[in-house]
Amino acid sequence: MSESLSYLLYSIEHWESFSGYRASVVTIGISELNCLNEDGSSTLIYNDKVPSKMLSIVASKNVLFSTGSGLPNSKPGIDVYRYDKDDDCPINRDHYSLFFDLTKHPNFKKWISTASISANSANLALMSQWTLIKKEPIDPNNHHLTFKEACKILKKVSK
């Protein structure tokens, strides 16, 4: 199967089915998420362990650290913490949701139709091994942190 089939094309008319506006969406192989704990607990993610398609996000000099949680966590994801010297609360948190096994995603049938590929056994096997990463809209109640709050999170996941 060619590498080009590992990406799902998602047409703009279905974009609103993702919560949020102008969200960033990428797919990666499940094997790239070996940075997450198998038990789903939060962990510190070192830059050399970040999934390759997220490297440009964490490569910024303003990124302080990243954390992640995997399955069986009910809402697995990756959080990226950045320093913003111009903000009243100097640490900004961006959350990226992880959706494992694309064949189980509620929009899977739309994706197959939009991408104009068949849901044959080979494609289904491939899609079951891919994870969708979606940048969530900013949550104003959970986006800005003080240094003290960021240090508490870092301490908790570094155990």
N, C-alpha and C positions, 0 to 999 in steps of 0.2 A: 504494500500500500504506500502511496507516495506521501511525502512529508506535508504536502499542501492540504491533504485531507485532515490533518490534525487540527486545523482551525475551522471554527464554525463561522460562517458569514451570517450576520444578523441584520436584517433590513431595518431601516429607520421606522417603518410603520409599527414594528413590534418593540421598539426601544422603550416606550412608556411602560411596558410590562415589567421592566426593572424599576424598583422603587428609586426615586431620585431623578435628577436631571443631569444629562451629560456625564453619566458615570463611565469610568474606565473599566473595560472588561477584557480579560485575556484568558486563554486556556493553557494549562500546563499538564505535563504527565504527573501522575500520582507519585512516581518515584522521586520527583524533584522536591517533594515535601518531607523528605527524611529529616528535616530540621525540627519537625514537630514531635512532641512526646506521643507515644502510642496510646497512653492512657487518657489523652485529651487535656491534660493539665497544661497550664500556661508555662511557657519557657522563653528564655532569652534567645533570640536568633542572631547569630553572628553574621556579619556581612558576607563572609565566604560560604555561608550555608543558605542564603536567601535564594529562592527560585530565580533562575536566570532572567526571566522576563520582568522581574521586579528590581533588577540591579540598578537600573537608571533611577528608580525611586529612592533607593537607599544610598546611592553614590553621592548624593548631595552633601556638601560640607555641613549643612544645617541639620542633618539627621543625627540624633543623639543615640538612639537605640531602637530596636524592633522586638516585639514579642509575638508569640503565636500560640494558638491552641488548635488541636485537631480533633478528629473523632476519638472517643464518643461524646465530646463536648456538644451540647445542643445547638450552639451557634459558633462553629469553628471559624477562625479567622486570623488575620495578621494585623497588628497595630504598629504603626510607624510614628515615632515621636520626634518632632522637629523643634529646633530652637528658632524663635522669631523675636529678634531684638526690638522690633517696633510694636509689639503687642503688649497690652497691660499684663496679661498672663503669658509669660514667655515661652511656654511649651504648648505646641499644638499636636493633637492626636488625630491621625487619620486611620479609619478602620477599613479593612479589605475583607469581605466575606468570602469564605471558601465553600464551594458546592462540589462535593465529591460525587463521582459516578454520574456523568451528564445524562445518562439514559433515564435516571430517576428524577431529573429536574422537571417541574411542571410545564415548562415551555419547550421541552425536548421535541415534541412533534412539530411545533412551529419552526424550530431551528432546522430540522431535517427538510421540511418543505421549502423554507427560505433558501437553504444552501443547495437545493436541488440535488440531493443525494438520496439514495435509497436506504431504508432501514434494514438492510440485509445483515446476516449474522456477522460478517467481517466488520462492517461499520459499527454495529452494536458492540462488538467486542472491543474495538478501538475506543469508542466513546466511553465505555465503562471504566477505562483506564485513565481518563482525563478529568481534571478538576478545573472548575471555573473560578476565577478570582475577580471579584467585583468591588470596586471602590464605592463605598457607601457615601450617601450625602452627609455633609457635616451635621453632627448632632450638637446644637449649641449648648446643651447641658453637659456634654462629655467631651468637648473638643479642646477647651482651654484648660491648662493645668499650671500650677505653680511649680517651682523647682522642688519644693518639699513633697508635693503630690507625686511628681515624676520619680523622685528618689524612693518613695514608698513602693511604687510599682516595680522599679528596678530591683530593689532589695528582695521583694516577694518572689520574683521569677528567677532570681540568681541563686536561690537556695539549692 
